[in-house]
Amino acid sequence: MTIRNLDALFKPQSVAVIGASSRPGSLGAIVWQRVLAGGFSGPVWPVNPKYDELDGHRVFGDVADLPEAPSVALLCTPSAVWPDIVHKLGSLGARAAIVIGDARSIEASAAIGDVLVAARPHLLRIVGPGSLGVITPALGAQLGAASCTVKPGGVAWVSQSNALTNAVLGWADARGLGFSHAIALGGEADVDAGDVLDYLASDGATRAILLELSTVRAARKFMSAARAAARGKPVLVLRTGCADSDDALYAAAFRRAGMVRVETLDDLLDEIETLGLGRIAASSTATLIAADRGVAALASDAFASAGAQLARWSDGAKQALALALPHVTPSNPVLLGDDAHAADFGRALDALAPHDETGAAFIVHASTHRAPAEEVARVLIERQRFTHRGMLACFFGGLDAPARDALRTHGIAVHSTPHRLARAFARLVDYRLGRELLMQTPQGLPAHVPVALAAIQARVRDAVAAGTTAFDGDEAARLVECFGLRVAAHVSSRPESEAAATTARSAQGSEANEGQGDGGDGGTSSFDERFEDEAIVDVTVELEDDADFGPVFRFTAPPTNGVPAPFCTYGLPPLNPVLAREIVARSPYADRVPVEPLLQALTALSEMVCAVEQIAGMSAVLRVMPDRVVLVAPRLRIARSRGRLAIVPYPRHLEETLDWKGKRLTIRPIRPEDEAAHRALIAAMSPDDLRLRFFGAVRGFDHSQLARMTQIDYDREMALIAVEIDPNGDAQTFGVVRIVADPDNECAEFAVAVRSDMKGKGLGTLLLARIIDYARTRGTRFVTGEILRENAPMLALARANGFEMHASDDPSVIAVRLALQ
């Protein structure tokens, strides 16, 4: 991922303002005053040949005159001089520049190309053009032309819109809310949303990320970054301009990446309150606590409309509440009564805290004489440490600023209405469920991977070379059946499935010659009519080569179960059974179709598209019956090239089986289903070996950490494992070598781990050689690593493979480097 030098943007040590000015209303004056107002503690250097001094700061006439390279430079100058300034900055050693100037003119559009050319040799990163700026409030780094000074907080704001960024920053400032970082991307000529997501994923100051965008420019990079970020923290996304035809595809991409989509700016703003406190829903349900019956009813309605659920209590929870508050009916919502005191809220929370099934605590209150809002707030703060499942509050009529700030300080989000509170909680639940989906260990690859895959791929390549543009009839059936799908010759029109019938009719270009079906019984009228009578639903399946996301599936089913419109959803290959199940679960037919055969069919279609790169389009009908699924009249469009898959599939071509030390070893890329074997590998390593590998004491890894190790993004990293199948058919992992390349494929960092009882047999050498060959074929220039000075065997392995040894910033660590190209 392209995160090189982004630390200069978000953690600057020094700042230069190119074009700083004292002329009121000028861009240079606005940016200069904002930098000063932020209170940045590092050096700040104004550059402008027209001045000698600005606000007590010496002004430099030219970038070349600066005393040293700034971490980041803000360009407030006409576009004509951008390339020259960037060249000088790069030569000086600057690492980042923010182009604040407007990029809408023809001249600016032309200049930005020259800017990138000037920046590239120096690896200088460019934000913009036309960016409002980059802000890190905790450092006082208010770098840009934002309309207000931004307070520190726990949420990062990333946006493609300057106007929305200014509006959101102003809204938050008026409510005492802040941000860890705020960045307006501008024209995204270099730094884009994917780069920033990838940086923020590992930023300790950022608890959650709010993203506003209308388009994705580099889908594969964006999806990799979003998936990595969403594994560790909530990522909420608002897509503006969502009325276009691509919106359903974007929705599918967001789901696949584990991001939570919000529909309105109001919803996104509410999450600044909730997510800024770092609270993640530990439960999908909640208990409402209120004094007034009307307030409780309003909150219950809001909860239901948000799609959330009130918790069902155990008898133990009911008994506990009855003992604590004998006059209160032990039910959810909890009605404390009009005469309730602030202390009654505390008694209810104390009684329910030990009972996990009561879920998150929702306190909804309108101030009364017996229970003033500020007193209730103090009670909530006192009890917050007991409510490990989360606490959210809503105070009708508002709350004074000290009480509001005190609640936030103690991690309790405050919303102005029950509807806002309920929607915010529902989105936290969506994030938790989406994260669980990302962390699941899917089943293995499809069972019907063709043995003669290379021959199939060669056949399709030959057909393309001969000028063939489509496979249908027998040719399409033979290809599809290689991947384990049953194929029928055609489907007749059915009133409740007009969309499917239309697709089938368009696929019958050579029906007279089509279809030997499954086992030779396809292609007959009786076969098709029998399947017609048994069908539950006909699903139209289309593969589109999208300009942004590459090949994507579009699934359409006719209306059912009272749903007036056809069901339509997208799926991004590669699909596995877990991801296919998520698609099926959202269908109105989910409770009627046979799940396993349908999952196998969807996964097999995905495997076919991933394995045969010449498949650029497809149309077919997936006929779902009570006990099986068949594909009807498939038609495949083939081409010499197609768009890249947004998510890199499993690289099967890297698999290798060999005889080694009396064992039959397979060297292959790691897969999600290797989690159990990977846990066993780590458990079989000695504490000292683990310390040498991970640079510290390691007791073990939980599921989320192991999922991160085994569910890699094959575009941004590679892990090769050495496995043996034991007599029980289970895979044993003996060693792993991992490599992670930088965004420009300049350097890749490696690490090796071998099971302790397998050390000294040459397995590390075997694995390291394979990963070096892999890096070389990718065009990587250098392989680097860090090895503890006391790790003599690993240092010897590095020397034997030609690595050079260098001192590092840490005297206990040796840096190693191998030139490949």
Summary of the structure (lengths in Angstrom):
residues: 821
radius of gyration: 30.0
end to end distance: 20.8
largest distance: 92.1
contacts: 2906
relative contact order: 0.06
helix: 40%
strand: 23%
